[in-house]
Amino acid sequence: MLQTLRNSTLVLFSLLVLASPANADEYSDARAEVIAAYQAEDFDAMQVAAEKAVAARPGYHGALFNLAFARVLGEDFEGALAIFNDLVASGVDYAIVEMEEFAPLQELDGWADYQASVQELLEPVGEATIAYQFPAGDYIPEGIALFGNDLLLGSIRYGNIERIGTEPATLVTPEDSGHWSVFGMRIGPDGGLWYASAAVPEFGNLNEVNAGLTGLFRYDFHEKKTTVRAVLPKGDAAMVLGDLVFADDDTIYATESLTGALYQYSLSKNEFAQVVAPGQLRSMQGLVLDERGEHLYVADYVGGLFRIALDDYTVERIGADTTVNLFGIDGLYRYGDQLIAIQNGIQPNRVAAFTLAEDGLSVTSAKVLARNLPEFDEPTLGVIAGDAFLFVANSHWNRFDRAGNLPEGLEGPIILRLALEH
């Protein structure tokens, strides 16, 4: 989850680390060349490598920023500004006015027009109303679901799942069920609350035993307890099941965010199967079924938007015009022929609606539903409620320091409501 950084060298390396894949590919190879050339102060070679990275991952804002940085270091200032104009057109601002390395761009004739475009991009967009607010500022919400007229909210920091609305209550805690930080949540066909959980560094009760564990859990509203605890075997590296979706009464698909793997979980067999291996995708986040239930649409945080066929698990990239930014998507939902996406991996953060072509393999139009609203502080996940979209506006994920601490005085989680239109 990106943050606006003040130093371009830090931006370069933060983006490279963020995009680090489990297996090598053309992009990661080119990225390694960018780093090596930068460290050797061979800026011509750095630019060549950065261009290879952009070709390997077209439209990715991190790769484009690194190319712009290489051009500045090579004194191609006009070429760098052209990239930043393209980035703004796709909805991305890197606040380069605050970075001294990009000061030469301010002497160009096109700088004033660029600044005007940035100011327009930073204007708040969208009419959203506050649907709910939870008082605990250090709650750090991620998972969200609807149960009747009440909203369910899960915490990254404490792992509690709260029911807020007409009957506020704490439903379940890690002490009750043995789970950890709560990520994606869904009400299943069986009427239970299914949720993904993982022991991540931001979890308040992380220890040597639970670190790196992840799994799926089911809370039963009638029995008022967790009735399923399905944990993936612990491997050499940490894993995080970040979101889930039901394909049918017996099948859940869940994304693993750290390696890019996709898992299928069978309720009747109580077992996982890895159906997409790490490497094809990099950092899978939200996922949603298509209308026929034949494909999954999956957001890859640094790779864009993809469709996975459920008959053979073929992975296909969703195409879009160069001005349509499909990167940095966290939560992903379907509303008719539109995909509703929460994009907290670009600045400014936004909620967008992408209309799909008839064949489902490209985006024909895009609309920003909300952007840079006053309540925003890294929005995360949401839920479709009829013709409205409810989503976490201020998760505060970006407020953790390197030691996993949070600042004082954070505002409690705000859930915003947006009207949707077909």
Secondary structure, DSSP 8 states (H G I E B T S, - for coil): -----S-HHHHHHHHHHHT--SS--HHHHHHHHHHHHHHTT-HHHHHHHHHHHHHHSTT-HHHHHHHHHHHHHTT-HHHHHHHHHHHHHTT----GGG-GGGGGGGGSTTHHHHHHHHHHHHS-B--EEEEEE-S-TT--EEEEEEETTEEEEEESSS--EEEESSS-EEEE-HHHH---EEEEEEE-TTS-EEEEEE--TTSTT--TTTTT-EEEEEEETTTTEEEEEEE----SS---EEEEEEEETTEEEEEETTTTEEEEEETTTTEEEEEE-TTSSSSEEEEEE-TTSSEEEEEETTTEEEEEETTT--EEE-B--TT----SEEEEEEETTEEEEEE-SSSS-EEEEEEE-TTSSBEEEEEEEEES-TT-SS---EEEETTEEEEES---GGG--TTS---TT----EEEEEE---
